[in-house]
Amino acid sequence: MATRRKRRLNDDEVICRAGDPAECFWIIDDGIVVVGEGDKIVRRHKGELIGEIAFHRREETKRSASMKADGITNLWEIDHSFVDKLSSEQRLEWFETVAAVLADKVMEATRQRSRLLSDNVSLDQVLRRFVCDDGLMAVNAAFDSTNAGEIDPDQTDALLWFSDVAGFSGFSKDLSPGEAGRQMRRFMDVQVEEIRTAGGEIDKFTGDGLMAFWRLPDETRSKDRVPKAVRAALATIDRIRSIVVADQLPLDIRIGLHLGPVVIGDFGGTGRIAYTVMGETVNSASRYEQARLDTDGMRLGALRISEAVYPFISEPDLLKRLSSDIRRFVVKGDREFAAYTSIDQES
């Protein structure tokens, strides 16, 4: 039996298939060999060893990947009889050569893995500009073939934030698109910074408005996160009003905070992810922000805090900042809400 033999392969001719016995390996004398299938392939060139890993394993002797010729290719095929006929010195030199080749392949695989990890980090950073951290899980699930790219919706309590830059539509109608965008980003940047610092998630931007939420899975985290959200709202109002006063802009900010049960998940259609929060709590929170006058015809303050939110506020400085008066207002003529607002923050 020959210890090695030359093989000549035509373009696309199969050398071996995944699962075949690893009875030999090859040295590429000329041409290119494609290892793997689909998008998980590498190309090996003249002088490289292929199939040597499975061949030299002690126990597992099956091919882990298919290989085929890319164009006319010539290979030297080497089996166990070649190695068996080597002298002790030749065998030592041979295995040192194989070990060096394997070390190079390990280093190459390590570099590729590092690049993939770096690419994944960069991709996550980009995706976080479009979806919240919870939504990022839905996006990543879309790459997971084991669950058909879906994750189950989650039911929990949450605090909802709805805000609107009051007067911006009229203010921006005479601005160029670029300037209108620049001005809006100023106000959105303030909100995003305060919300994220307080541990909230940005759900979406709605023109000159913003929707955010805080998960409240238990009472402990509710007591921690609700005051942080309120502080974020007050800080946002202060910072935006500072900009408005400094630049003499005809604008203001309204923020509605409400909490209750919600469903969080991907509610998009086929081929389109739409990760968001749904439920009556969401609708009610938006109504707090949208309301203008209380039942006595008085303007509501810039911050509207629902009766569900207020019991979680116990810090003296927050209680001092907020008015303890209950202001009633009617939404769409058929429902009445209570709003706690600061008297000195009217919009």
CORSUL-V99157 format. One record per residue. N is the residue number from 1. PHI is phi as a letter, one per 40 degrees, with the letter a starting at -180 (999 if undefined). NEAR is the number of other ideal C-beta (glycine too) atoms within 12 Angstrom. D_LAST is the distance of its C-alpha to the last C-alpha in whole Angstrom. Layout:
n:N phi:PHI near:NEAR d_last:D_LAST
n:N phi:PHI near:NEAR d_last:D_LAST
//
This chain:
n:1 phi:999 near:13 d_last:94
n:2 phi:c near:14 d_last:92
n:3 phi:c near:16 d_last:90
n:4 phi:a near:22 d_last:88
n:5 phi:a near:19 d_last:87
n:6 phi:c near:17 d_last:86
n:7 phi:b near:29 d_last:83
n:8 phi:b near:19 d_last:82
n:9 phi:b near:28 d_last:79
n:10 phi:c near:16 d_last:78
n:11 phi:d near:16 d_last:75
n:12 phi:g near:17 d_last:72
n:13 phi:c near:22 d_last:75
n:14 phi:c near:23 d_last:74
n:15 phi:c near:35 d_last:76
n:16 phi:a near:33 d_last:75
n:17 phi:b near:19 d_last:72
n:18 phi:d near:22 d_last:70
n:19 phi:g near:14 d_last:72
n:20 phi:c near:20 d_last:75
n:21 phi:c near:18 d_last:78
n:22 phi:c near:31 d_last:77
n:23 phi:c near:20 d_last:81
n:24 phi:a near:33 d_last:81
n:25 phi:a near:36 d_last:78
n:26 phi:b near:38 d_last:78
n:27 phi:b near:33 d_last:78
n:28 phi:c near:35 d_last:77
n:29 phi:c near:28 d_last:80
n:30 phi:a near:22 d_last:78
n:31 phi:h near:30 d_last:75
n:32 phi:b near:29 d_last:72
n:33 phi:b near:41 d_last:71
n:34 phi:c near:30 d_last:68
n:35 phi:b near:35 d_last:67
n:36 phi:h near:22 d_last:64
n:37 phi:b near:16 d_last:63
n:38 phi:g near:10 d_last:60
n:39 phi:c near:6 d_last:57
n:40 phi:b near:14 d_last:59
n:41 phi:b near:17 d_last:62
n:42 phi:b near:21 d_last:63
n:43 phi:b near:20 d_last:66
n:44 phi:b near:34 d_last:69
n:45 phi:b near:20 d_last:71
n:46 phi:d near:20 d_last:75
n:47 phi:g near:20 d_last:76
n:48 phi:c near:29 d_last:74
n:49 phi:c near:34 d_last:75
n:50 phi:b near:43 d_last:73
n:51 phi:g near:40 d_last:74
n:52 phi:c near:34 d_last:75
n:53 phi:c near:26 d_last:72
n:54 phi:c near:30 d_last:73
n:55 phi:c near:32 d_last:77
n:56 phi:c near:24 d_last:77
n:57 phi:c near:18 d_last:75
n:58 phi:c near:9 d_last:78
n:59 phi:b near:8 d_last:76
n:60 phi:c near:14 d_last:74
n:61 phi:b near:20 d_last:76
n:62 phi:b near:20 d_last:74
n:63 phi:c near:29 d_last:72
n:64 phi:c near:23 d_last:68
n:65 phi:a near:28 d_last:67
n:66 phi:c near:27 d_last:69
n:67 phi:b near:39 d_last:71
n:68 phi:a near:29 d_last:72
n:69 phi:c near:31 d_last:73
n:70 phi:b near:26 d_last:71
n:71 phi:g near:21 d_last:74
n:72 phi:c near:18 d_last:77
n:73 phi:b near:34 d_last:77
n:74 phi:b near:25 d_last:80
n:75 phi:b near:35 d_last:80
n:76 phi:c near:28 d_last:83
n:77 phi:c near:31 d_last:83
n:78 phi:b near:34 d_last:84
n:79 phi:b near:23 d_last:84
n:80 phi:c near:20 d_last:86
n:81 phi:c near:16 d_last:89
n:82 phi:c near:24 d_last:88
n:83 phi:c near:25 d_last:87
n:84 phi:c near:14 d_last:90
n:85 phi:c near:17 d_last:92
n:86 phi:c near:20 d_last:91
n:87 phi:c near:11 d_last:92
n:88 phi:d near:11 d_last:91
n:89 phi:c near:10 d_last:90
n:90 phi:c near:15 d_last:89
n:91 phi:c near:16 d_last:86
n:92 phi:c near:14 d_last:85
n:93 phi:c near:15 d_last:84
n:94 phi:c near:25 d_last:83
n:95 phi:c near:18 d_last:80
n:96 phi:c near:14 d_last:79
n:97 phi:c near:22 d_last:78
n:98 phi:c near:26 d_last:77
n:99 phi:c near:18 d_last:75
n:100 phi:c near:16 d_last:73
n:101 phi:c near:27 d_last:72
n:102 phi:c near:23 d_last:70
n:103 phi:c near:15 d_last:69
n:104 phi:c near:19 d_last:68
n:105 phi:c near:23 d_last:66
n:106 phi:c near:15 d_last:64
n:107 phi:c near:14 d_last:63
n:108 phi:c near:17 d_last:62
n:109 phi:c near:16 d_last:60
n:110 phi:c near:14 d_last:58
n:111 phi:c near:14 d_last:57
n:112 phi:c near:16 d_last:56
n:113 phi:c near:14 d_last:54
n:114 phi:c near:14 d_last:52
n:115 phi:c near:14 d_last:51
n:116 phi:c near:15 d_last:50
n:117 phi:c near:14 d_last:48
n:118 phi:c near:14 d_last:47
n:119 phi:c near:14 d_last:46
n:120 phi:c near:18 d_last:44
n:121 phi:c near:14 d_last:42
n:122 phi:c near:14 d_last:41
n:123 phi:c near:18 d_last:40
n:124 phi:d near:21 d_last:38
n:125 phi:c near:14 d_last:36
n:126 phi:c near:14 d_last:36
n:127 phi:c near:23 d_last:35
n:128 phi:c near:22 d_last:32
n:129 phi:c near:17 d_last:30
n:130 phi:b near:21 d_last:30
n:131 phi:b near:28 d_last:30
n:132 phi:c near:35 d_last:29
n:133 phi:c near:27 d_last:32
n:134 phi:c near:32 d_last:33
n:135 phi:c near:32 d_last:33
n:136 phi:c near:27 d_last:35
n:137 phi:c near:29 d_last:38
n:138 phi:c near:32 d_last:38
n:139 phi:c near:30 d_last:38
n:140 phi:c near:24 d_last:41
n:141 phi:c near:23 d_last:43
n:142 phi:c near:25 d_last:43
n:143 phi:c near:20 d_last:46
n:144 phi:b near:14 d_last:47
n:145 phi:c near:9 d_last:50
n:146 phi:c near:10 d_last:51
n:147 phi:b near:15 d_last:48
n:148 phi:f near:13 d_last:48
n:149 phi:g near:20 d_last:44
n:150 phi:b near:23 d_last:42
n:151 phi:b near:26 d_last:41
n:152 phi:c near:15 d_last:40
n:153 phi:c near:22 d_last:37
n:154 phi:b near:24 d_last:36
n:155 phi:b near:18 d_last:34
n:156 phi:a near:26 d_last:32
n:157 phi:c near:30 d_last:29
n:158 phi:a near:41 d_last:26
n:159 phi:c near:52 d_last:23
n:160 phi:b near:49 d_last:20
n:161 phi:b near:51 d_last:17
n:162 phi:b near:40 d_last:15
n:163 phi:b near:47 d_last:12
n:164 phi:a near:36 d_last:11
n:165 phi:c near:40 d_last:10
n:166 phi:c near:30 d_last:8
n:167 phi:g near:21 d_last:10
n:168 phi:c near:32 d_last:13
n:169 phi:d near:19 d_last:15
n:170 phi:c near:15 d_last:15
n:171 phi:c near:23 d_last:16
n:172 phi:c near:24 d_last:18
n:173 phi:c near:13 d_last:21
n:174 phi:c near:12 d_last:23
n:175 phi:c near:17 d_last:23
n:176 phi:c near:11 d_last:26
n:177 phi:d near:12 d_last:26
n:178 phi:c near:11 d_last:27
n:179 phi:c near:15 d_last:24
n:180 phi:c near:22 d_last:21
n:181 phi:c near:19 d_last:23
n:182 phi:c near:15 d_last:23
n:183 phi:c near:29 d_last:19
n:184 phi:c near:32 d_last:18
n:185 phi:c near:21 d_last:21
n:186 phi:d near:27 d_last:19
n:187 phi:c near:42 d_last:16
n:188 phi:c near:33 d_last:18
n:189 phi:d near:22 d_last:21
n:190 phi:c near:30 d_last:18
n:191 phi:c near:39 d_last:17
n:192 phi:d near:31 d_last:21
n:193 phi:c near:22 d_last:22
n:194 phi:c near:33 d_last:20
n:195 phi:c near:38 d_last:21
n:196 phi:c near:24 d_last:25
n:197 phi:c near:18 d_last:25
n:198 phi:c near:30 d_last:24
n:199 phi:g near:26 d_last:27
n:200 phi:c near:39 d_last:24
n:201 phi:b near:34 d_last:25
n:202 phi:c near:37 d_last:24
n:203 phi:c near:38 d_last:24
n:204 phi:a near:27 d_last:23
n:205 phi:b near:27 d_last:21
n:206 phi:b near:21 d_last:20
n:207 phi:g near:18 d_last:19
n:208 phi:c near:31 d_last:16
n:209 phi:b near:30 d_last:15
n:210 phi:a near:44 d_last:17
n:211 phi:b near:37 d_last:19
n:212 phi:a near:45 d_last:21
n:213 phi:a near:44 d_last:23
n:214 phi:b near:43 d_last:25
n:215 phi:c near:31 d_last:28
n:216 phi:b near:34 d_last:29
n:217 phi:c near:19 d_last:33
n:218 phi:a near:12 d_last:34
n:219 phi:c near:14 d_last:32
n:220 phi:c near:11 d_last:33
n:221 phi:c near:22 d_last:31
n:222 phi:c near:27 d_last:28
n:223 phi:c near:21 d_last:28
n:224 phi:c near:23 d_last:28
n:225 phi:c near:34 d_last:26
n:226 phi:c near:41 d_last:23
n:227 phi:d near:33 d_last:22
n:228 phi:c near:30 d_last:23
n:229 phi:c near:48 d_last:20
n:230 phi:c near:43 d_last:18
n:231 phi:c near:30 d_last:19
n:232 phi:c near:36 d_last:18
n:233 phi:c near:50 d_last:14
n:234 phi:c near:34 d_last:14
n:235 phi:c near:26 d_last:16
n:236 phi:c near:41 d_last:14
n:237 phi:d near:38 d_last:11
n:238 phi:c near:24 d_last:13
n:239 phi:c near:25 d_last:15
n:240 phi:c near:42 d_last:13
n:241 phi:c near:30 d_last:11
n:242 phi:c near:18 d_last:14
n:243 phi:c near:26 d_last:15
n:244 phi:c near:27 d_last:13
n:245 phi:c near:14 d_last:14
n:246 phi:c near:12 d_last:17
n:247 phi:c near:15 d_last:17
n:248 phi:f near:9 d_last:15
n:249 phi:c near:25 d_last:13
n:250 phi:c near:19 d_last:11
n:251 phi:b near:30 d_last:9
n:252 phi:a near:31 d_last:6
n:253 phi:b near:43 d_last:7
n:254 phi:b near:42 d_last:7
n:255 phi:b near:55 d_last:10
n:256 phi:b near:47 d_last:13
n:257 phi:b near:52 d_last:16
n:258 phi:a near:49 d_last:19
n:259 phi:b near:41 d_last:23
n:260 phi:i near:29 d_last:26
n:261 phi:c near:24 d_last:29
n:262 phi:a near:35 d_last:29
n:263 phi:b near:23 d_last:31
n:264 phi:b near:36 d_last:31
n:265 phi:i near:25 d_last:34
n:266 phi:c near:34 d_last:35
n:267 phi:b near:24 d_last:34
n:268 phi:c near:21 d_last:35
n:269 phi:c near:8 d_last:38
n:270 phi:c near:11 d_last:42
n:271 phi:g near:9 d_last:42
n:272 phi:a near:13 d_last:38
n:273 phi:c near:28 d_last:36
n:274 phi:b near:22 d_last:32
n:275 phi:c near:35 d_last:32
n:276 phi:a near:30 d_last:28
n:277 phi:b near:45 d_last:27
n:278 phi:b near:27 d_last:28
n:279 phi:h near:27 d_last:28
n:280 phi:c near:19 d_last:26
n:281 phi:d near:33 d_last:24
n:282 phi:c near:32 d_last:22
n:283 phi:c near:24 d_last:21
n:284 phi:c near:34 d_last:20
n:285 phi:c near:43 d_last:18
n:286 phi:c near:34 d_last:16
n:287 phi:c near:30 d_last:15
n:288 phi:c near:45 d_last:13
n:289 phi:c near:43 d_last:11
n:290 phi:c near:29 d_last:11
n:291 phi:c near:37 d_last:11
n:292 phi:b near:28 d_last:8
n:293 phi:b near:21 d_last:10
n:294 phi:c near:28 d_last:12
n:295 phi:c near:20 d_last:16
n:296 phi:c near:13 d_last:16
n:297 phi:g near:12 d_last:13
n:298 phi:c near:19 d_last:11
n:299 phi:c near:23 d_last:7
n:300 phi:c near:41 d_last:7
n:301 phi:c near:36 d_last:6
n:302 phi:c near:40 d_last:5
n:303 phi:b near:47 d_last:9
n:304 phi:b near:51 d_last:11
n:305 phi:b near:47 d_last:15
n:306 phi:c near:40 d_last:17
n:307 phi:c near:23 d_last:20
n:308 phi:c near:30 d_last:23
n:309 phi:c near:42 d_last:21
n:310 phi:d near:30 d_last:21
n:311 phi:c near:18 d_last:24
n:312 phi:c near:32 d_last:25
n:313 phi:b near:35 d_last:23
n:314 phi:b near:17 d_last:25
n:315 phi:c near:18 d_last:25
n:316 phi:d near:10 d_last:25
n:317 phi:c near:13 d_last:22
n:318 phi:c near:28 d_last:20
n:319 phi:c near:19 d_last:20
n:320 phi:c near:14 d_last:20
n:321 phi:c near:28 d_last:17
n:322 phi:c near:35 d_last:15
n:323 phi:c near:27 d_last:15
n:324 phi:c near:17 d_last:18
n:325 phi:c near:19 d_last:17
n:326 phi:c near:22 d_last:17
n:327 phi:b near:35 d_last:15
n:328 phi:c near:23 d_last:16
n:329 phi:a near:32 d_last:15
n:330 phi:b near:22 d_last:17
n:331 phi:b near:29 d_last:17
n:332 phi:f near:14 d_last:20
n:333 phi:g near:9 d_last:21
n:334 phi:b near:8 d_last:24
n:335 phi:a near:17 d_last:22
n:336 phi:b near:19 d_last:20
n:337 phi:b near:34 d_last:18
n:338 phi:b near:28 d_last:17
n:339 phi:b near:45 d_last:14
n:340 phi:c near:38 d_last:14
n:341 phi:b near:43 d_last:11
n:342 phi:c near:31 d_last:11
n:343 phi:c near:19 d_last:10
n:344 phi:c near:17 d_last:10
n:345 phi:b near:29 d_last:7
n:346 phi:c near:24 d_last:4
n:347 phi:b near:32 d_last:0
//
